[in-house]
Amino acid sequence: MGRDLTALFDPGSVAVVGASDDPAKYGHAVASQALRAPARRPVHLVNRRGGTVLGKAAAPSLVAIGEPVELVVISVPGAGFEAAVDEALACGAKAIVGITAGFAEAGPEGLARQQAVAARVRAAGAVLVGPNCLGIADNTTELYLASDRFAPGGVALLSQSGNLALELQLRAAPHGLGFSRFVSLGNQADVTLVDLVEDCARHEATAAIAVYAEDFGDGRAFARAAAAAGKPVVLLSAGRGTASARSAQSHTGALTTSADVVAAACRDAGVELVHTPREMTVVLAALSAGPRTSGRRAAVFTDGGGHGAIAADAAEDAGLDVPELGARAQERLRAVLWEQSAVGNPVDLAGMGEQNPLSYADTVAELLAADEVDAVLMTGYFGGYAASDGGLGGGAAGGSTGGGAGVPDGGSLLAQGEQRAARTIVTHLAAAPKPLVVQSMYPQSPSCRILAGAGIPVFASTEDAARALAAMTVRGAAGTPGLPALPAPAEPLRDAGYHGVRALLDSAGVPFPPAREITDEAGLLAAAAEFEGPYVLKALHLLHKSDAGGVVLRLADADALLTAYRDMHARLGASSYSVEAMADLTDGIELIVGVNRDPRFGPVAMVGLGGVLTETLRDVAFSLAPVPARRAEELLRGLRTAALLAGVRGRPAVDVAAAAAVIERVTTVAAAHPEIAELEVNPLLVRPDGAVALDARAVLL
């Protein structure tokens, strides 16, 4: 059920410790906001000098209030924070908001102080937001304990940045978005992002959860909470660079960046990942408007060829499909459009809107009714007639017929017709609800305001409209892939050498060719007698064997094997070697499957095109581990080079299902061994008749 945060969001009484008349102090801003709803609950101001603050009597201490206070905001200098916390707990506080800074963010000594304070708060059965935060607000309970006002609405905003929260509020306003709650996360010494996501998921007035996070804490727990929220979660995250991959010892580690990990967690948990405050507000606006769909087939509808082409590209860049419409749909469109209109997709009025504004509504109706269309993006001049109310107003309104030149007078009639078309579009959408997003050169026009007022997202930017439409679709036929559960920890791996790792994976059902570890010529010849050639010889205990010349393939017999061994040993002087049966490479594709243990999200799997060119080609995909076979197959078929798996230029298709089964086994092993930092099979050879692992390595923590 998660932690009970009632005292935090709907307390019976509030005190602001450090309240001040000085506008330069944060205690002034919080106290000013707290007094906005004096009738909802008692609000006490505390200033060590007593007197009055903001025209209200101030107590010199919490004890002097003379009655218990359920929620205490502390905004005092760092040296006095612990004493203020202790006094709050002694006075019966069940929730504390710590504005004061100078703790974990200041270094080890500050971290130790923070941990001690958090322990005392938890021991008292209370909760602490912060320290080093900028306050909280809950519009549904009239709790205003942040420096700024947040317009009421359905978005819960959980942010590690106060300035970003203010920017998001400013960007949200034009879209009609408001906030149910705001929480400045601060250092998360006690109440964490996960606690807040879980509580906002239970909060009936919250329709969507927006998160800006630099520190996830337990990232896997965040992903679980988001997946279970039952409402949209939108994440803006910082620190998506490549620095974390620089010290990795395997291909998997070198190819796995922080951005990859966060993106994989978001895909698996169904979280909308965004990269800018602008994109966050676009996605939130889309999620607050109308139905979502599990399909990604978009129809682009325009009144100008250029807008249609740009919008089609933007839709595909956003992850949507823009397929050509079928014969039946095209026939129905031709019945409502004129001869020169394009009906393939994009659908282009080609100037008909100037003759008959209701053609916009007629076209939208047909697209919404088409079974092969999951979502509609309308783009171009719509809104311009009502905006100018006098013809084209100098704009290039026309479609494919020449930019609107020569359009007759009668702008007010066009404006009236366009607004009637907007109202008719709203009626059609209500009758056949599908995601519909509009891009207009005139988004503030009366016609577009009719659409927006009915909940249809309207944007000035084509890329914003396309991103919004993508947010209104749910990836996969059954929604999100689902968050994998971690298996129970297994007996720790003691032998992280090549053959030790092979044995571990072999016990899990990962197939390997026969092999034997040897240290001298006698052992080499004995291995050659155990299984037939051709052979492979590998020098062990080298980081990248192929790069060092430590792998020789296709050794036909024992004599060739012995010659190769003597040459390799003379060059490398390895302590041991592996003699292996050479796998049949005919019609095979080399893949890579690896798992890197992230400190926040735990084991993260990577699959992709493998072999010696893995890091050069970088054709890989990521998912939280373990990866079920079904999900593994989706990842493989989503690679840029996925066509190779299906067979090209006369080559047969390979057994992708067999490869996916091996991926499930490898990632499950890695997930069950928390002592393994990196586990990798490269290459995993997949042929038409199955899959076999040709090399493996592990790096222990």
C-alpha positions in Angstrom: 0.0 0.0 0.0 3.0 2.4 0.3 3.7 4.9 3.1 0.8 7.0 4.6 1.5 10.6 3.6 -1.7 12.0 4.8 0.0 14.2 7.3 2.2 15.6 4.5 -0.6 16.5 2.0 -3.7 17.1 4.3 -2.4 18.0 7.8 -4.7 19.2 10.5 -2.4 22.1 11.3 0.8 23.7 9.9 3.7 25.7 11.4 6.4 27.5 9.4 9.6 27.7 11.4 11.8 30.5 10.2 8.9 32.7 9.0 10.1 36.2 8.2 9.1 39.6 7.0 12.2 39.8 5.0 11.3 39.2 1.3 14.9 38.0 0.6 14.3 35.0 2.9 12.6 31.8 1.9 10.7 31.7 5.1 8.9 34.9 3.9 7.8 33.3 0.7 6.6 30.0 2.3 4.8 31.9 5.1 3.0 34.1 2.6 1.7 31.1 0.7 0.8 29.2 3.8 -1.5 32.1 4.9 -3.5 31.9 1.6 -6.0 29.4 3.2 -6.3 30.3 6.9 -9.8 28.9 7.1 -8.8 25.4 6.0 -6.5 24.6 9.0 -4.6 26.5 11.7 -1.4 28.1 10.3 1.3 29.0 12.9 4.3 31.2 12.2 7.4 30.7 14.2 10.2 33.3 14.5 12.7 33.1 17.3 12.2 36.8 18.0 8.5 36.5 18.3 6.5 39.6 17.5 4.6 39.7 14.2 5.3 38.3 10.8 3.2 39.3 7.8 0.8 41.0 10.2 0.2 37.8 12.2 1.5 37.0 15.7 4.6 34.8 15.6 5.5 32.3 18.3 9.2 32.3 19.4 9.2 28.5 19.3 7.0 25.5 18.5 6.6 24.8 22.1 5.2 28.3 22.7 2.3 27.5 20.3 0.8 25.5 23.1 -0.8 22.8 20.9 0.4 20.0 18.7 1.3 20.8 15.1 0.9 18.0 12.5 3.1 19.5 9.7 6.2 21.6 10.3 8.1 23.5 7.6 11.7 24.3 8.6 13.5 27.1 6.9 16.3 28.1 9.3 20.1 28.3 9.0 21.8 24.9 8.8 23.3 25.0 12.3 19.8 25.1 13.8 18.1 22.5 11.6 18.6 19.5 13.8 17.3 21.3 16.9 14.2 22.5 15.0 13.5 18.9 13.9 13.8 17.6 17.4 11.5 20.3 18.7 9.0 19.5 15.9 9.0 15.8 16.8 8.6 16.6 20.5 5.6 18.7 19.7 3.9 15.8 17.9 4.7 16.6 14.3 3.9 13.8 11.9 5.4 15.4 8.8 8.4 17.8 8.3 9.4 19.7 5.2 13.1 20.6 5.3 13.9 23.7 3.3 17.3 24.1 4.9 20.3 23.1 2.8 23.9 22.0 3.6 23.5 18.3 4.1 24.3 15.4 1.7 24.9 17.8 -1.2 27.7 19.4 0.9 29.8 16.3 1.4 30.3 13.3 3.7 29.9 15.2 6.9 26.6 16.7 5.7 25.4 13.2 4.6 26.1 11.8 8.1 24.1 14.7 9.6 21.2 14.0 7.2 21.2 10.3 7.8 21.0 10.9 11.6 18.1 13.3 11.2 16.2 11.0 8.9 16.7 8.1 11.4 15.2 10.2 14.2 12.2 11.2 12.1 11.5 7.6 11.1 11.9 6.4 14.7 9.2 8.9 15.7 6.8 7.6 13.1 7.0 10.8 11.1 7.9 11.6 7.5 10.5 14.1 6.1 10.6 15.8 2.7 14.0 17.1 1.9 16.2 18.6 3.3 17.4 21.0 0.7 14.0 21.3 -0.9 11.7 24.2 -2.0 8.5 23.0 -0.4 5.3 21.3 -1.3 1.7 22.3 -2.4 -1.5 20.4 -2.7 -4.3 22.4 -4.5 -6.9 19.7 -3.6 -6.4 20.3 0.2 -5.5 24.0 0.0 -2.0 23.3 1.3 0.4 26.0 0.0 3.9 25.6 1.3 6.0 26.5 -1.7 7.3 29.9 -2.8 5.1 30.1 -5.9 1.5 29.4 -6.8 0.6 26.4 -9.0 -2.6 26.7 -11.0 -5.0 23.9 -10.1 -5.4 20.9 -12.3 -4.7 17.2 -12.7 -0.9 16.9 -12.9 1.2 16.0 -9.8 4.7 17.5 -10.3 7.6 15.9 -8.5 10.8 17.8 -9.2 14.4 18.1 -8.1 14.6 21.5 -9.6 12.6 24.5 -8.4 13.4 26.6 -11.5 12.3 23.8 -13.8 9.1 23.4 -11.9 8.4 27.1 -12.5 9.2 26.8 -16.2 6.9 23.7 -16.5 4.1 25.7 -14.9 4.6 28.6 -17.3 4.6 26.2 -20.3 1.6 24.3 -19.0 -0.7 27.3 -18.8 -1.3 27.8 -22.5 -2.3 24.2 -22.8 -4.9 24.6 -20.0 -2.9 22.3 -17.7 -2.8 22.7 -14.0 -1.4 20.9 -11.0 -2.9 18.8 -8.3 0.3 18.7 -6.3 3.8 19.9 -6.3 6.7 18.4 -4.3 10.3 19.6 -4.4 12.2 16.4 -3.9 15.3 17.8 -2.3 17.8 15.2 -1.0 15.1 12.5 -0.4 16.6 11.7 3.0 13.3 10.0 4.0 10.4 10.4 1.6 11.6 9.3 -1.7 10.5 9.7 -5.3 9.1 6.2 -5.1 7.0 7.0 -2.1 5.6 10.1 -3.8 4.8 8.3 -7.1 2.9 5.6 -5.1 1.0 8.2 -3.2 0.1 10.2 -6.2 -1.1 7.0 -8.0 -3.6 6.6 -5.2 -4.6 10.3 -5.3 -8.0 10.6 -7.1 -7.5 14.2 -8.2 -4.2 13.4 -9.9 -4.6 12.3 -13.5 -0.9 12.2 -14.5 2.4 12.3 -12.7 5.3 14.5 -14.0 8.8 13.9 -12.7 12.0 15.7 -13.1 14.7 13.6 -11.5 18.5 13.8 -11.3 18.8 11.0 -8.6 16.4 8.1 -8.8 17.7 6.4 -5.7 16.3 2.9 -6.2 15.6 3.1 -10.0 14.1 -0.3 -10.2 11.6 0.6 -7.4 10.8 3.8 -9.3 10.1 1.7 -12.5 7.9 -0.7 -10.5 5.9 2.2 -8.9 5.4 3.9 -12.3 4.4 0.6 -14.0 1.8 0.0 -11.2 0.5 3.6 -11.1 -2.5 3.0 -13.3 -2.1 6.6 -14.7 0.5 8.2 -17.0 3.9 9.0 -15.7 6.1 11.4 -17.7 9.8 11.6 -16.8 12.3 14.4 -17.6 15.8 13.2 -16.5 19.2 14.8 -16.5 22.6 13.1 -16.8 22.1 11.1 -20.0 25.8 11.3 -21.0 28.3 8.6 -21.8 30.8 9.1 -19.0 29.4 6.0 -17.1 30.5 3.7 -19.9 34.1 4.8 -20.1 35.5 2.4 -17.5 33.6 -0.7 -18.6 35.5 -3.9 -19.3 33.1 -5.6 -21.8 31.4 -4.6 -25.0 28.1 -4.5 -23.1 29.4 -2.1 -20.5 31.1 0.1 -23.1 27.9 0.4 -25.1 25.6 1.0 -22.1 25.2 4.6 -21.2 23.0 6.2 -18.5 20.6 7.3 -21.3 20.2 3.7 -22.4 19.4 2.5 -18.9 16.8 5.1 -18.2 15.2 4.7 -21.7 15.0 0.9 -21.2 13.4 1.3 -17.7 10.9 3.7 -19.1 10.0 1.5 -22.0 9.5 -1.5 -19.8 7.5 0.4 -17.2 5.4 2.3 -19.7 6.8 5.7 -18.7 6.8 8.6 -21.2 10.5 9.7 -21.4 11.0 13.3 -22.5 14.1 15.4 -23.0 13.0 19.0 -22.5 10.5 21.0 -20.5 8.7 21.9 -23.7 8.4 18.2 -24.7 7.1 17.4 -21.2 4.3 19.9 -21.5 3.5 18.7 -25.0 3.2 15.1 -23.8 1.2 16.1 -20.7 -1.2 18.0 -22.9 -1.7 15.0 -25.1 -2.2 12.6 -22.2 -4.9 14.9 -20.7 -6.9 15.0 -24.0 -9.1 12.2 -25.3 -8.6 8.5 -25.9 -5.4 6.5 -26.3 -4.9 3.7 -28.7 -2.7 0.6 -29.0 -2.2 1.1 -32.7 0.4 3.4 -34.3 -1.0 3.8 -37.8 -1.4 7.5 -38.3 -3.3 9.3 -41.1 -1.8 12.7 -41.9 -4.5 15.2 -43.2 -3.5 18.6 -44.6 -4.6 21.4 -46.8 -1.1 21.9 -48.3 1.3 19.5 -49.7 4.3 20.9 -47.9 2.7 20.7 -44.5 1.6 17.1 -45.3 5.1 16.0 -46.2 6.7 17.6 -43.2 4.1 16.2 -40.9 4.5 12.7 -42.3 8.2 12.8 -41.6 7.6 14.2 -38.1 5.1 11.4 -37.4 7.6 8.7 -38.4 10.4 10.4 -36.5 8.1 10.2 -33.4 7.7 6.4 -33.9 4.4 6.4 -35.7 3.6 4.6 -39.0 2.1 6.5 -41.9 1.0 3.7 -44.3 -0.8 4.2 -47.6 -4.5 4.0 -47.1 -6.3 1.0 -48.6 -8.6 1.1 -51.6 -11.8 1.2 -49.5 -10.7 4.1 -47.4 -9.5 6.0 -50.5 -12.8 5.4 -52.2 -14.7 6.8 -49.3 -12.4 9.9 -49.2 -12.9 10.5 -52.9 -16.6 10.6 -52.3 -16.3 13.6 -50.1 -13.3 15.4 -51.7 -12.8 16.9 -55.2 -10.8 15.4 -58.0 -7.4 17.0 -57.3 -7.4 16.0 -53.7 -4.7 13.4 -52.7 -6.2 10.4 -50.7 -3.2 8.1 -50.3 -1.7 9.4 -46.9 -1.0 12.2 -46.5 -4.5 13.2 -47.4 -4.5 16.6 -49.0 -7.5 18.8 -49.6 -5.6 20.6 -52.4 -7.5 23.8 -51.9 -11.0 22.4 -51.3 -11.1 24.0 -47.9 -11.3 27.4 -49.4 -14.4 26.3 -51.4 -16.0 24.3 -48.7 -14.7 24.6 -45.1 -16.8 21.6 -44.1 -14.5 19.4 -46.2 -12.2 19.5 -43.2 -14.8 17.9 -41.0 -15.9 15.5 -43.7 -12.3 14.2 -44.2 -11.7 13.9 -40.4 -15.0 11.9 -40.2 -13.8 9.4 -42.9 -10.4 9.0 -41.3 -11.8 8.4 -37.9 -14.2 5.8 -39.3 -11.4 3.9 -41.2 -10.4 0.7 -39.4 -6.9 1.0 -40.8 -6.4 4.3 -39.1 -5.5 4.4 -35.4 -4.8 8.2 -35.0 -5.1 11.4 -37.1 -2.8 14.3 -37.4 -4.4 17.4 -39.0 -1.9 20.0 -40.2 -1.7 23.2 -42.1 -3.8 26.4 -42.5 -7.0 25.4 -40.6 -7.7 28.3 -38.2 -6.4 30.9 -40.7 -9.8 31.8 -42.1 -11.3 32.7 -38.7 -8.0 34.3 -37.7 -8.0 36.7 -40.6 -11.8 37.0 -41.0 -11.2 38.6 -44.4 -9.9 36.0 -46.8 -6.4 34.6 -46.4 -5.0 37.5 -44.6 -1.9 37.4 -46.6 -1.1 33.8 -45.7 -0.2 31.0 -48.1 -3.4 29.0 -47.4 -3.9 26.9 -50.5 -3.1 23.3 -51.0 -1.5 21.8 -54.1 -3.2 24.2 -56.4 -1.0 27.2 -55.9 -0.8 28.6 -52.4 -4.3 30.1 -52.3 -3.8 32.7 -54.9 -7.0 34.0 -56.5 -9.3 33.0 -53.7 -12.5 35.1 -53.9 -13.5 37.6 -51.2 -15.9 36.5 -48.4 -13.5 36.0 -45.5 -16.3 36.3 -42.9 -18.2 33.5 -44.7 -15.1 31.4 -44.7 -14.5 32.2 -41.0 -18.0 31.1 -40.2 -17.7 28.0 -42.2 -14.4 27.1 -40.6 -15.8 27.5 -37.1 -18.8 25.4 -38.1 -16.3 22.8 -39.4 -14.5 22.9 -36.0 -17.7 22.2 -34.1 -18.5 19.4 -36.5 -15.1 17.8 -36.0 -15.8 17.8 -32.3 -19.0 16.0 -33.0 -17.4 13.4 -35.2 -14.7 12.7 -32.6 -17.2 12.1 -29.9 -19.0 9.6 -32.2 -15.8 7.8 -33.2 -13.2 8.5 -30.5 -9.6 8.1 -31.6 -6.5 10.2 -31.0 -6.7 13.5 -33.0 -4.1 16.2 -32.8 -4.0 19.4 -34.8 -1.1 21.6 -35.9 -2.1 25.0 -37.1 -0.4 28.1 -38.4 -3.0 29.9 -36.3 -3.4 27.9 -33.1 -5.0 30.8 -31.2 -7.7 31.4 -33.8 -11.4 31.0 -32.9 -11.7 27.8 -34.9 -8.7 26.2 -33.1 -9.9 27.4 -29.7 -13.2 25.5 -30.4 -11.1 22.3 -30.9 -8.9 23.0 -27.9 -11.9 23.7 -25.8 -13.3 20.3 -26.6 -10.0 18.6 -25.5 -8.4 18.3 -28.9 -4.7 19.2 -28.6 -3.7 22.1 -30.9 0.0 23.1 -31.5 1.8 25.6 -33.6 4.7 23.3 -34.2 4.5 20.2 -36.4 7.0 18.3 -34.3 5.1 19.0 -31.1 1.9 17.7 -32.7 3.6 14.5 -33.9 5.1 13.9 -30.5 1.7 14.5 -28.8 0.1 12.0 -31.1 2.8 9.4 -30.4 2.1 9.9 -26.7 -1.5 9.1 -27.2 -0.6 5.6 -28.5 0.4 2.7 -26.4 3.4 0.7 -27.6 2.7 -2.9 -28.4 -0.6 -4.7 -29.0 -1.1 -5.4 -25.3 0.3 -2.1 -24.0 3.7 -1.9 -22.3 6.0 -4.9 -22.2 5.8 -5.2 -18.5 8.4 -4.9 -15.8 10.4 -8.1 -15.2 10.7 -9.5 -11.7 14.1 -10.2 -10.3 14.8 -13.9 -9.6 15.9 -15.0 -6.1 19.7 -14.6 -5.6 21.7 -17.7 -6.6 24.8 -19.1 -5.1 27.6 -16.6 -5.9 29.9 -17.3 -8.8 33.3 -18.2 -7.5 35.2 -18.9 -10.7 34.8 -15.9 -13.1 37.3 -17.4 -15.5 36.2 -18.3 -19.0 35.4 -21.9 -18.3 33.8 -21.0 -15.0 31.4 -18.7 -16.8 30.7 -21.3 -19.5 29.8 -23.8 -16.8 27.5 -21.4 -15.1 25.6 -20.6 -18.4 25.7 -24.2 -19.5 23.9 -25.2 -16.3 21.2 -22.7 -17.2 20.7 -24.3 -20.6 22.8 -22.1 -22.8 24.4 -24.3 -25.5 28.1 -24.2 -26.2 30.4 -26.2 -28.5 32.5 -28.8 -26.7 35.6 -27.2 -25.1 38.5 -28.0 -22.8 40.9 -25.8 -20.9 44.6 -26.7 -21.3 47.9 -25.4 -20.1 50.4 -27.4 -22.2 50.9 -29.4 -25.3 49.9 -32.7 -23.7 46.6 -31.3 -22.6 46.0 -29.8 -26.1 46.5 -33.1 -27.8 44.3 -34.9 -25.3 41.6 -32.3 -26.0 41.9 -32.9 -29.7 41.3 -36.6 -29.1 38.1 -35.9 -27.3 36.2 -34.3 -30.2 36.7 -33.9 -33.9 38.0 -30.9 -35.7 38.0 -28.4 -37.1 39.1 -26.6 -33.9 39.3 -23.2 -32.3 42.1 -22.1 -30.1 41.7 -19.3 -27.6 44.2 -17.6 -25.2 42.4 -17.1 -21.9 42.6 -14.3 -19.4 42.8 -11.6 -22.1 40.3 -8.7 -22.1 39.6 -8.8 -25.9 41.2 -12.0 -27.2 40.5 -11.3 -30.9 42.1 -7.9 -30.9 45.3 -9.4 -29.3 45.5 -12.2 -31.8 44.4 -14.7 -29.2 41.8 -16.5 -31.3 42.5 -18.8 -34.2 39.6 -20.4 -36.1 39.3 -23.4 -38.6 42.2 -25.5 -37.4 41.6 -28.6 -39.5 43.4 -31.2 -37.4 45.6 -31.9 -34.3 48.8 -30.9 -36.2 47.3 -27.5 -37.2 46.1 -27.0 -33.6 49.5 -27.8 -32.2 51.2 -25.4 -34.6 48.8 -22.6 -33.8 49.3 -23.2 -30.0 53.1 -22.9 -30.3 52.9 -19.7 -32.2 50.2 -18.2 -29.9 52.0 -19.2 -26.7 55.3 -17.7 -28.0 53.5 -14.4 -28.7 51.2 -14.1 -25.8 52.5 -16.4 -23.1 49.0 -16.9 -21.6 48.7 -19.1 -18.5 46.0 -21.3 -20.1 44.1 -21.8 -23.4 40.8 -23.2 -24.6 40.5 -25.8 -27.3 37.0 -25.9 -28.8 35.1 -27.6 -31.5 34.6 -25.2 -34.4 30.9 -24.3 -34.9 29.3 -24.4 -38.3 29.1 -20.8 -39.3 27.1 -21.4 -42.5 24.2 -19.0 -42.9 24.8 -17.8 -39.4 24.4 -14.3 -37.9 26.5 -13.3 -34.9 24.6 -11.6 -32.1 25.6 -10.2 -28.7 23.7 -10.6 -25.4 25.0 -9.0 -22.3 23.9 -7.7 -18.9 25.4 -4.7 -17.1 24.5 -4.1 -13.5 23.4 -0.4 -13.0 23.7 1.0 -9.5 20.2 2.5 -9.8 18.2 0.1 -12.0 20.0 -3.2 -11.3 20.7 -5.6 -14.2 20.1 -4.1 -17.6 20.3 -6.3 -20.7 21.7 -5.4 -24.1 21.1 -7.4 -27.3 22.2 -6.6 -30.8 24.5 -7.4 -33.7 27.6 -9.1 -32.3 31.1 -10.2 -33.2 34.3 -8.1 -33.4 32.4 -5.1 -34.9 29.9 -4.8 -32.1 31.2 -1.5 -30.8 31.7 -0.1 -34.3 28.2 -0.9 -35.6 26.4 -0.1 -32.3 23.2 -1.8 -33.5 21.9 -2.7 -30.0 18.8 -2.5 -27.9 18.2 -2.5 -24.1 15.8 -3.8 -21.6 15.7 -4.4 -17.9 16.8 -7.9 -17.0 15.7 -10.6 -17.0 14.3 -10.5 -20.5 11.5 -12.9 -21.3 11.9 -14.6 -24.7 8.9 -12.8 -26.2 10.4 -9.4 -25.3 13.9 -10.6 -26.5 12.4 -11.4 -29.9 10.8 -7.9 -30.1 14.2 -6.4 -29.3 15.9 -8.4 -32.0 13.3 -7.6 -34.7 13.6 -3.9 -33.8 17.3 -3.7 -34.6 18.4 -1.6 -37.6 19.8 -4.8 -39.2 16.8 -7.0 -38.3 16.4 -7.7 -42.0 19.5 -9.9 -41.8 17.6 -12.2 -39.4 14.8 -12.7 -41.9 17.2 -13.7 -44.7 18.6 -11.4 -47.5 20.1 -12.0 -50.9 19.1 -15.7 -51.0 20.2 -16.5 -47.4 17.7 -18.4 -45.3 16.1 -16.8 -42.2 17.7 -17.7 -38.9 16.0 -19.1 -35.8 15.2 -15.9 -33.9 13.1 -17.8 -31.4 16.1 -20.0 -30.5 18.2 -16.8 -30.0 15.5 -15.2 -27.9 15.4 -18.3 -25.7 19.1 -18.1 -25.1 18.8 -14.4 -24.3 16.2 -15.2 -21.6 18.5 -17.7 -20.0 21.6 -15.5 -20.1 19.8 -12.5 -18.7 18.1 -14.6 -16.0 21.5 -15.9 -14.8 22.9 -12.4 -14.6 19.8 -11.1 -12.8 20.2 -13.9 -10.2 23.9 -13.1 -9.5 24.2 -9.6 -7.9 27.9 -10.2 -7.6 28.3 -10.0 -11.4 28.8 -6.5 -12.7 29.0 -7.5 -16.4 28.0 -10.8 -18.1 28.3 -11.2 -21.8 27.9 -13.8 -24.6 29.6 -12.6 -27.7 29.2 -13.9 -30.2 25.9 -15.8 -30.0 25.7 -17.6 -33.3 22.1 -18.0 -34.6 21.6 -20.2 -37.6 18.5 -21.5 -39.4 18.5 -24.5 -37.1 19.2 -23.0 -33.7 21.6 -20.8 -31.6 24.9 -21.5 -29.9 27.1 -19.4 -27.7 30.7 -19.1 -28.9 32.3 -17.0 -26.2 31.4 -15.7 -22.8 32.9 -13.5 -20.1 31.9 -12.1 -16.6 33.2 -9.3 -14.5 32.6 -9.4 -10.8 31.9 -6.4 -8.7 
